[in-house]
Amino acid sequence: MRMLEVLDECRKLYNYFLGEWKKANKVLPHYDLQAQIPSLVREYPALEKVYSTARQYVLWQLYSNLKGLRGLKQRGRKIGSLRFKKYGRMKTFVYNKCGFKVINNRLYLSKIGDMPIKLHRKIEGNVKQVIIKREQSGRWFAIFSVETEAEKLGTTDKMIGLDLNIEVYLTDSNGEEVDHPHTLLKLEEKLKKEQRKAEKKKKGSKNRLRQSNKVAKVHERITNRRRDFLHKLSRYYVDNYDFIAVEDLAIKKMIESSYNSKNKVDSAWSTFIQMLSYKAEGAGRTLAKVDPKNTTQNCSGCGSYVYKQIWIRTHKCPACGLVMDRDHNAAINILNKALKEVGSVRPELTPVEMRPLLQNFGSGACPAEEAGSLHALAVG
Ligand SMILES: [Zn+2]
């Protein structure tokens, strides 16, 4: 297969540059090595298979690895030197700025040809780089770096508080609930099943390897689908609200670390807030993070402290009589707290229209996997 060959030529080139770097025994400027590329290609015609910017990018990869290593050393970590890459250890090659085209679900790569791709998300903006990645399972992915002009959105005069929780994925201050995507839960079950199967196979056997590849594939699907879900969810809130309030996860983690072992859920929340954060910035929206202290317990109607055990799902206030879903109450508190902190007065909340979009997240958005095709997701 062409791409495998290209990947391996990139690996050899990487090793060659690393060898030169080690031989020099001093800091070798980047352009000294880059200047060698033309004569190298003449000497090893196999390098012709690699597109020119991809060759240059190999050098860039090496220098960024060296830089990373230096950083670790400076921070006092004991670290060896950079190692040569064995067969199969090179995972990516990169087309930078040119040599690629995306037309109607096909990716064209100069020197390689064109191939079908499955886009997990629509590509918006100018693609400035395509990273071709080979996963552990042997499947190929194309990752597009996209340059988007930050598009400032018009004001909506709407604000929202979000409560991230384990029961459902998220509850907002309008009382809308977003569930964990059903397809994700199903995939997670499948993952467990495949993992158990792998453990039963004999270590080092071919069957074990085959089963491990299956596990890796399910992992990849989960990661992609989760990112896709979080992208859509964060996009929805940024598009529809000027002011978004969430809990400060750093503080929340500190409070909950004593009894909450669901780190995986936490890491998805961090990703979600990251996405909200850069999308909000790009669109000129405000994302406020508040201390989660008492947001669950306090009454959003009158402010009284109403203690609830974790399994009590309904907030009932003895002081003012307010009865509502526990997480809905929390989301309102999060919004109020954030507004207090920015010194603004909360306006009357007008009832908002229900958006059907919310119910559609992750419900079978991905068609059946096509063996051998290239999967793609856009980053940006
Ligand atoms: Zn109350």
Boltz pocket constraint, residues with backbone or C-beta under 6 A from the ligand:
constraints:
  - pocket:
      binder: B
      contacts: [[A, 299], [A, 300], [A, 301], [A, 302], [A, 303], [A, 304], [A, 317], [A, 318], [A, 319], [A, 320], [A, 321], [A, 322]]
      max_distance: 6.0
